[in-house]
Amino acid sequence: MVEVFAEVAKDDKAVDDLKVWLLKNKQTNHWKTTKATASAVYALLANGENWLTEDQPLAVTFPDMKKNAYEPKLKAAQGSAEAGTGYFGIAWEGKEVNKKMAEIKVKNPNKSIAWGAVYWQYFEQLDKIKGFEDTPLRMQKKLFKEVNSDTGPKLQAVEAQNLQPGDKLIVRIELRVDRDMEYVHMKDMRASGLEPINVISQYKWQDGLGYYESTRDVSTNFFFEYLRKGTYVFEYPLRVSHRGDFSNGVSTIQCMYAPEFSSHSEGVRIIVK
């Protein structure tokens, strides 16, 4: 299709849009064979503008900071950027980081697209971690206590229950994905006072989604080879084994092919009396 719009339609804008789509699709999916990879690379380089010749450095600024505070390090990194792709990376250590870095502006002087990411890395107690949903992967985790009734088992929110050893809990994880992704890993941590009931790791299938569920000492892991766009709900049982005040950790999910696409739930504590 890239060649059709380049050779027949001679529509440069459409060609650039198709190339952007091809790269965006590659961000979370892989080209299955070496022939497919070669064809994709040929389509990107042989049609439209040659993006590899666009080598003007990006204009990166922190509006709230003085230029002499960050510009020397930035120019040094851009001066040693990778040939062709223009890739460069900068790391500011803890003492160099301040709240004025919260706003960053990037201007691209080239005709081609530019890729980049900025992230803030720090340590925090698990209980104080808040849910992060500003990402293509969105997840929510809830704990329920399973109680027997005249009409059968019912689920009640853990927050309103006094847990005791022997209680059965149900972990419910709701996952929303806004695009197709390949090679996704979801890790659900659990409190040390809880024991999994499903101890055998196995491949599962539900709602058109196949995945491998692996039970480990401190977490339950879900591995998705192919995760389609949509909403999914996962549930698995736990048994309360000890009394105490426990941190239940957080649930995390990340696309292994595009690590910048990740998300996590909020930290939760459970009390067993």
C-alpha positions as CSV (number, residue, x, y, z in Angstrom):
1,M,0.0,0.0,0.0
2,V,2.9,2.4,0.7
3,E,4.2,1.7,-2.8
4,V,0.8,2.1,-4.4
5,F,0.3,5.6,-2.9
6,A,3.9,6.5,-3.8
7,E,4.0,5.2,-7.4
8,V,0.3,5.5,-8.5
9,A,-1.4,8.2,-6.5
10,K,1.8,10.1,-5.9
11,D,0.4,11.3,-2.6
12,D,3.3,12.2,-0.3
13,K,1.1,13.0,2.7
14,A,-0.7,9.6,2.5
15,V,2.7,7.9,2.1
16,D,4.0,9.5,5.3
17,D,0.8,8.7,7.2
18,L,1.1,5.0,6.1
19,K,4.7,4.9,7.2
20,V,3.7,6.4,10.6
21,W,1.0,3.7,10.9
22,L,3.5,1.0,10.0
23,L,5.9,2.2,12.8
24,K,3.1,2.6,15.3
25,N,1.9,-0.9,14.6
26,K,5.4,-2.2,15.0
27,Q,5.6,-0.5,18.4
28,T,3.5,-3.2,20.0
29,N,3.7,-6.0,17.5
30,H,6.5,-7.8,15.7
31,W,7.0,-8.6,12.0
32,K,6.6,-12.3,11.9
33,T,9.3,-13.3,9.4
34,T,12.6,-12.0,8.0
35,K,10.9,-11.4,4.7
36,A,8.2,-9.3,6.3
37,T,10.8,-7.3,8.1
38,A,12.8,-6.7,4.9
39,S,9.6,-5.7,3.0
40,A,8.6,-3.2,5.8
41,V,12.1,-1.7,5.9
42,Y,12.2,-1.4,2.1
43,A,8.7,0.4,2.2
44,L,9.9,2.8,4.8
45,L,13.2,3.7,3.1
46,A,12.3,3.6,-0.6
47,N,9.1,5.6,-0.6
48,G,8.4,9.3,0.3
49,E,10.9,11.4,2.2
50,N,14.0,9.6,3.5
51,W,13.6,10.2,7.2
52,L,17.1,9.1,8.0
53,T,18.5,12.2,6.3
54,E,16.6,14.4,8.7
55,D,19.2,15.0,11.4
56,Q,18.5,18.4,13.0
57,P,18.5,18.1,16.8
58,L,15.2,18.5,18.6
59,A,14.7,21.7,20.6
60,V,14.1,20.5,24.1
61,T,13.4,23.1,26.9
62,F,12.2,23.2,30.5
63,P,10.2,26.5,30.5
64,D,10.5,26.9,34.3
65,M,14.2,26.4,34.5
66,K,17.2,28.4,33.6
67,K,19.0,27.2,30.5
68,N,22.4,26.9,32.1
69,A,20.9,24.4,34.5
70,Y,20.1,21.7,31.9
71,E,21.4,22.9,28.5
72,P,25.1,21.8,28.8
73,K,24.1,18.2,29.6
74,L,21.4,18.3,26.8
75,K,23.8,19.6,24.1
76,A,26.5,17.1,25.1
77,A,24.0,14.2,24.7
78,Q,22.7,15.5,21.4
79,G,26.3,15.9,20.1
80,S,26.9,12.2,20.6
81,A,23.5,11.1,19.1
82,E,23.3,7.8,17.2
83,A,23.9,8.3,13.5
84,G,20.8,7.8,11.3
85,T,18.2,7.5,14.1
86,G,19.4,10.5,16.1
87,Y,18.8,8.6,19.4
88,F,20.2,10.1,22.5
89,G,19.5,9.7,26.2
90,I,20.1,11.8,29.3
91,A,19.8,10.9,33.0
92,W,19.5,13.4,35.8
93,E,20.4,12.1,39.3
94,G,18.3,12.6,42.4
95,K,19.9,15.9,43.5
96,E,19.6,17.4,40.1
97,V,15.9,16.7,39.8
98,N,13.4,19.3,41.0
99,K,9.7,20.1,40.5
100,K,10.5,22.6,37.8
101,M,11.2,19.7,35.5
102,A,7.5,18.8,35.6
103,E,6.9,20.7,32.4
104,I,8.9,20.0,29.3
105,K,8.6,21.3,25.7
106,V,9.9,19.5,22.6
107,K,9.9,21.0,19.1
108,N,10.8,19.0,16.0
109,P,12.5,21.0,13.2
110,N,12.6,18.0,10.9
111,K,9.9,16.8,8.4
112,S,10.0,13.3,9.8
113,I,8.4,12.2,13.0
114,A,10.3,12.0,16.3
115,W,10.0,9.5,19.1
116,G,10.8,10.1,22.7
117,A,9.9,9.4,26.3
118,V,10.4,11.1,29.7
119,Y,10.0,9.2,32.9
120,W,10.5,9.9,36.6
121,Q,11.9,7.1,38.6
122,Y,11.8,7.0,42.4
123,F,11.1,4.7,45.4
124,E,7.8,4.6,47.2
125,Q,6.1,2.5,49.9
126,L,3.7,0.0,48.3
127,D,0.8,1.2,50.3
128,K,1.1,4.7,49.1
129,I,1.3,3.9,45.4
130,K,-1.7,5.3,43.5
131,G,-3.2,3.7,40.4
132,F,-1.8,4.9,37.0
133,E,-4.3,4.9,34.1
134,D,-2.9,7.5,31.6
135,T,-1.7,4.7,29.3
136,P,-3.1,2.4,26.6
137,L,-3.1,-0.3,29.3
138,R,-5.6,0.4,32.1
139,M,-6.1,-1.9,35.0
140,Q,-8.1,-2.0,38.3
141,K,-7.7,-4.6,41.1
142,K,-10.3,-5.4,43.7
143,L,-10.4,-8.0,46.5
144,F,-13.6,-9.7,47.5
145,K,-14.5,-12.2,50.3
146,E,-16.6,-15.1,49.2
147,V,-19.4,-15.9,51.6
148,N,-22.0,-18.7,51.5
149,S,-25.7,-17.8,51.4
150,D,-29.0,-19.5,50.8
151,T,-28.8,-18.6,47.1
152,G,-25.1,-19.7,46.7
153,P,-21.7,-18.0,47.1
154,K,-21.7,-14.2,47.1
155,L,-18.8,-11.7,46.9
156,Q,-18.4,-8.9,49.4
157,A,-15.9,-6.1,49.2
158,V,-12.9,-6.8,51.5
159,E,-12.9,-3.2,52.8
160,A,-16.2,-3.8,54.6
161,Q,-15.2,-7.2,56.0
162,N,-13.4,-8.5,59.1
163,L,-11.1,-11.1,57.6
164,Q,-10.2,-14.3,59.5
165,P,-7.8,-17.1,58.8
166,G,-9.6,-19.6,56.6
167,D,-11.6,-17.0,54.6
168,K,-11.7,-17.4,50.9
169,L,-10.8,-14.3,48.8
170,I,-11.4,-13.6,45.1
171,V,-9.0,-11.4,43.3
172,R,-10.6,-9.5,40.4
173,I,-8.5,-7.7,37.9
174,E,-10.2,-5.6,35.2
175,L,-8.0,-4.8,32.2
176,R,-8.7,-2.4,29.3
177,V,-6.5,-2.3,26.2
178,D,-7.0,0.3,23.5
179,R,-4.9,-1.4,20.8
180,D,-3.7,-4.9,19.8
181,M,-0.5,-5.9,21.6
182,E,1.9,-8.8,21.6
183,Y,4.0,-10.2,24.4
184,V,2.4,-8.7,27.5
185,H,3.2,-9.6,31.1
186,M,0.8,-8.9,34.0
187,K,2.1,-9.5,37.6
188,D,-0.3,-9.5,40.5
189,M,1.4,-9.4,43.9
190,R,-0.3,-10.8,47.0
191,A,0.1,-10.4,50.8
192,S,2.3,-12.7,52.7
193,G,-0.7,-13.8,54.8
194,L,-2.5,-15.2,51.7
195,E,-2.0,-18.5,50.0
196,P,-3.1,-19.3,46.4
197,I,-5.6,-22.1,45.9
198,N,-4.7,-22.6,42.2
199,V,-1.1,-23.7,42.7
200,I,-0.6,-25.4,39.3
201,S,0.6,-23.2,36.5
202,Q,-1.3,-23.8,33.2
203,Y,-2.5,-22.4,29.9
204,K,-6.0,-20.9,30.0
205,W,-8.6,-19.7,27.5
206,Q,-11.4,-17.3,28.2
207,D,-13.5,-14.9,26.2
208,G,-11.4,-15.5,23.1
209,L,-8.1,-14.8,24.9
210,G,-5.4,-17.4,25.5
211,Y,-2.8,-16.8,28.2
212,Y,-0.5,-18.7,30.5
213,E,-1.1,-18.3,34.3
214,S,1.9,-19.0,36.5
215,T,1.7,-19.1,40.3
216,R,4.8,-18.0,42.1
217,D,5.8,-17.5,45.8
218,V,4.9,-13.8,46.0
219,S,2.7,-13.2,42.9
220,T,0.6,-14.6,40.2
221,N,1.8,-13.9,36.7
222,F,-0.1,-13.8,33.4
223,F,1.6,-14.0,30.1
224,F,-0.2,-13.0,26.9
225,E,1.3,-13.8,23.5
226,Y,-1.4,-11.8,21.8
227,L,-3.7,-9.4,23.6
228,R,-6.5,-8.0,21.4
229,K,-8.1,-4.6,21.9
230,G,-10.9,-4.8,24.5
231,T,-11.8,-5.2,28.1
232,Y,-11.0,-8.4,30.1
233,V,-11.7,-9.5,33.6
234,F,-9.5,-12.1,35.4
235,E,-10.4,-13.8,38.7
236,Y,-8.5,-16.3,40.9
237,P,-9.0,-17.5,44.5
238,L,-6.8,-17.1,47.6
239,R,-7.0,-18.4,51.1
240,V,-6.3,-16.3,54.2
241,S,-3.7,-18.2,56.3
242,H,-2.3,-15.8,59.0
243,R,-3.5,-13.0,61.2
244,G,-1.9,-9.6,60.9
245,D,-1.7,-6.3,59.0
246,F,-0.4,-7.0,55.5
247,S,0.5,-5.1,52.4
248,N,-1.1,-6.7,49.4
249,G,1.3,-5.0,47.0
250,V,0.3,-3.8,43.5
251,S,-0.6,-5.3,40.2
252,T,1.6,-4.3,37.2
253,I,1.3,-4.8,33.5
254,Q,3.7,-4.1,30.7
255,C,4.1,-4.7,27.0
256,M,7.5,-6.4,26.6
257,Y,7.7,-5.2,23.0
258,A,7.0,-1.6,24.0
259,P,8.1,-1.1,27.7
260,E,6.8,2.4,27.7
261,F,3.3,1.0,27.7
262,S,2.8,0.0,31.3
263,S,0.3,0.5,34.1
264,H,-0.2,-0.5,37.7
265,S,-2.9,-0.6,40.3
266,E,-3.0,1.2,43.7
267,G,-1.4,-0.2,46.8
268,V,-3.8,-2.0,49.2
269,R,-3.5,-3.2,52.9
270,I,-5.6,-6.0,54.4
271,I,-6.1,-6.7,58.1
272,V,-6.8,-10.2,59.4
273,K,-8.0,-10.4,63.0
